[in-house]
Amino acid sequence: MPHTDEQLTTTAERALQSWELDITKLTLVSRSENVVFKVEQKTKPNYALRLHRPGYNTLNELNAECAWTDALNQAGVRTPGNRKTTSNKHYAQVALAETDEELQVGLIEWFDGASLGSLIQDADDDAMFDYFRQFGTIIAQSHNQAVAWKPPAGFTRRRWDADGLMGENPLWGQFWLAPQLNAAQAALLMATRAKIHALLTDYGESEGESEGESEAGFSLIHADLHPWNLLVDDTGIILIDFDDCGYSWHLYDIAVALYNYRDHTQFAEIRDALIEGYRALRPTGGLTLDLLPMFFLIRSLVWLGWINGRPELLDDTQVQIHTQVVCDTAQAFMDNK
């Protein structure tokens, strides 16, 4: 959201009137998909106030996110608890200061733990592999809960299926229209999109506890489960940021978890540690690991669409480097198919 910090702070202060809190400090901590403020009180708990990006999730989808995170907590997978407004709603509707733009604003528990990503960066090999085993266990727990869970009536979340990821109008935007692409690159990514869409359609959407190794696990997933979206404190691991959660392949969660390590010199050991942790709790879960490189490419492509839909977050140098890597990877993928 390309607005000033002052506008956002005024909007947050206005939104907080929908909750009964004893606030001592309000701090802007993040401007990305959503705008996040830390809300401190005289006595804990503290909270994260989230100003949700207009047009991404509907109110029904946001309420569904709360339903799932509450259910995960009940199943023993820790997520930030949702604090309802004084009118017993999960979200307040507030006009952005100095504009007519209406935002959905929610309040969730604040945790002071370190991100798993930062801990991995500072870990020696043994500790790093142990973190990835724990990571795999957490992913398996979330998949087990999702497969077994019956969502409430009216539950609505997006589908990261063949169309949602690689359709003609994917959820994160038409990446082949990115302005930094030349004509040849755009044509390559269009052909890659069509090929992956066909492969995902053939892969299928098997769901259930008993799928075999050759079948696709498909259910509600986090869909942005990289290590910086897990917090670690003295009591364990907390999953955060369910803004993108929806229905997709379990392998997509795995690919996102490993994505930033795909060029690591010890990638094979990292992958094996995560899968070991995953299969300790989900031994029959279908993960066709030979498709992992394709899911890495999918993540690269959808990220290109995501960042080009958010010009206020663009780092031109980073995007140019990413674009070249995507095109090189797509060319290699097409050459091998």
N, C-alpha and C positions, 0 to 999 in steps of 0.2 A: 504494500500500500504506500504510494509515494506521497506521504504527508509529513508535516514537521513533527518533531518530538513534542513541541508545545501543544499542537492539536491533539495528538494521541494521548498525552497526559491529561488534558482537560476532559477528553472523552472517557478515559479510565476513571477519573474522579467522579464523573457523572454516573457512570455505570455502577460504581461501588455503592451508590445510594440504594441499590436493589437488594443489598445484603446487610444484615446487622453485624457489624464488625467494630472492633476497637483498634483502629488503625494508627500506627505510629510512623510508618514510612512507606512510601510508594516509589519503586525504582523501575525504570525501563531497562529490561535486560536483553531483549531480543527483538529484531525486526527481520523476519524471514517470511515463511508461508503465512504465519500469524504474527501479531505483535503481542509480546508477553511482558507483563509487569510482575515484579515480586511485591506482594502485599504483606507487610510485617505488622504484627499486633503486639500489644503489651504482654500478652501471654500466648503461647503457641496453642493451636497450629498457625503457621504462616501459610500463605496461599500464592498460587500463580493465577493471575487474571489474564485471560486470553481474549484478545480482540480478533475475531475470525475474519479472514479475507472474504470480502463480499463475492458471491457468485460461485464459490467453490463447493461448500457443503450447504445443503438446505437445512432448515430447522429440524425436519424429520430425520435427516441423516445425522445431525449432531446429537439428537436425542438417542438415536440408535447407538452411536459411539459410547454414550454414557451407559446404556443398557449392557453393552458388551463388557466394558471395563469393570462395571459392578459385578457382572457374572464371573469374570476372570478372578477378581479379588475373592469371591466366594469359593472359587475352585482352588485357591492357594497360589495363584499367579498375581504377584503384587503390581498394582497400578495405582496412580494417584486417585484418591477418592474425590467424588464430585460433591460440591457444596451447593445446595439449592437456594434459590432466592427466598425472600420473605413471602412471596406468593407461591412458593412450592414448585418452582420451575427450575430447570437446569440452566436456562439461559435468559439473559435480559436483552431486550432490543433497545439499542441506543443510537441516536444520530451522531455521526462523526462531527466533531466541532467545526463550525464554519462551513458546513456542507449539508446537503440533503441525503447523504449516503447513510443508510442504516446498517449497523453492524450487529451481529450476534456475539454476545459476550458471556463467557463462562468462567467459573471459579473452581479450581482444583487444588488439592494438597500440594504444598511445596516441600521438596526433599533437598537436603544439602549435600547429598553424596557426590562422589566423583563419577564422571562418565566412564563406562567400561572402555571406551576408545582411548581415553587419556591413560588409564591404567595399563592397557596393552602396550602403549607407546613406551612406557617406562619400565616394562617388565623384562626379566631375563627369559631365556627360552622356556625353561620349565614352567615358570609362572604364566607365560603367555599361552602355552598349550593348555594349561589348566583353566585359564579364563575362557578359552574357546570351547573346552568341554562343558563348562558351566553354561556358556552361551547356547550351545546345542541343546542342553537339557531344558533351558527356559523356552526355547522355540518349540521343542517337542511338547512341553506342558501346555503351551498356548494352542497348539494344533490338536492335542487330545481333547482339550476343553471345547474347542470350536466344533469338532466332529460330533461330539456327544451332546452338545447343547441345542435346545430348541428355542430359537429366538421368540420374543413376544410378538403378538399380532401387530402388524404395521411396521415391523422392523425393516428399514431400508438402508442399504449401503451400495456403493458402486461395485461394478464387476471389472476386475482386472483380468478379463478373459481374452480370447483372441481378438475380439473387436476393441475392447477397452485398452489393450496394449498396442495392437498392431492393425487396427481397423482403419477405415478411411477417415474417421474422425476420432482418434484416440483421446483418452481422458486427459492426458497432459499435453495435447496439442499436436499439430501436424509438423513433426520434426523435419520432414523433407522440404519444408518451406522456410527453414531458418535462413535469415538474410545473409549469413556469412558463407553459405554454400554456393559454389559455382554450379553451372548447369550439369556438368558431368557428375558431380557429387550428389546433387539432388536426384538425378536419374538413378544413381546407384542405390541411394537410400530408399527410393520408391520401390525398386525391384527387391531389395532386401526385406522391406516391410511385407510385400506380397508373399514372399517365400516363407517368412517366419509365420505369417498368419495361417498359411496352409498347414505348416507343421504343427502349430498349436492346435488347430482344429482336429487334426489327426490324432494328436496326443490325447485328447478327450478330457473329461472333467469327472473322473471317478471320485466318489466321496464315500467314506465309511471307515470302519475300524479294521476291515479284513482285506484291504487291497493288497495285491501282490507286488513284487518288486517291479514288474513291467507296467503297472498301472499308475495313473497320475493321481496323487493326493490333491484334492481341491476342496476348499472350504473357506470360511472367513479367516483372513490372515491380517497381520499388522500392516504389511506391504511397504514399510519404510524402516525395517528393523536392523539398521546399522548400529555399530557399537556405541555411537554417541547418543543413541536413544534408549540406552540402558544406564541407570544410575546404580552405584554400589555404595551402600552405607554399612554401618556396623550390624545391621539386621539382615542384610542380604541384597538381592537385586530387584530393582523396580523398573518396569517397562513404562516408558513415557511416549507422548506424542503419537496418538492414534488418529491423527487427522486424515491419513490416507487409507485407513483400514477398509477392507472390502473383500469380496470373494475372488479367490485366485488359487493358483497352484502353490502347494507347500514349497515346491522347489524355488519359487520366486522369493519367498522369505529367506531361504538358504542363500540364494544368489546375492541378495541385498546385504546379508550379514557378512559375506565373504568378499564383496565387490572391491573394497578398497585395498584388499590384500592379494588380488589376483596376480600382481607382478612381483610379489614378495619372494625373496630367494628361498623361503621356507614355506611357500604356499601349500605344497602337498601335505606337509605335516600339520599346518594350520587347518586345512580342510578336513583331514582325517580326524583331528582332535574334535572339531565341531560335530562331525558326523557320528563319532563315537558317543559323545554326550547325547546327541539326538536319539540314536538308536537304543540307548540304555533305557529310555522311557517310551520309545515308539518303534519297536523292532520290526513291526510289519508295515510301517508307513511307507508308501510307495515313493521312492526318490530315484529317478532315473538319472544318475549322476553324469552319464555321458552327455546329457543335455545341458549341463551346467554352463559350458562356454556360450551356448546360445542364449541362455537366460542372462549371462553377463552382458552380451550384446544388446539384448532387450533393454536392460537397465540403462545402458549408455544412450540408446536411442531415445527412450522416454525422458531421460534427464535433459537431452538437448531440447526437446519440446517444452519441458518445464521451465528451464532457465530463460528461454526466449519469450515466454509468456509473462516474465517478471523483470522487465527492463531495469527496475530500480535496484535489482540485486546483481546485475551483470558486471562481471569482471572480464573485459574484452580479451585480455591476454589468455586468461584461463579458458574462456569459451573457445578461442581459436585453437588452442592446444587440444582441447577435448574433441573438437570437431574433426581435426586431422586424425586423431586416434580412432574415433568412431568410423570414419571413412576407410581407414586402413583395415580395421577389424571386419567391417562389413564386406570389403573386397575379398578378404581371405575366406570369410564365411561363404560367399557366393562361389568362389573358385573351388571350394570343397564340396559343394552340393550338386 
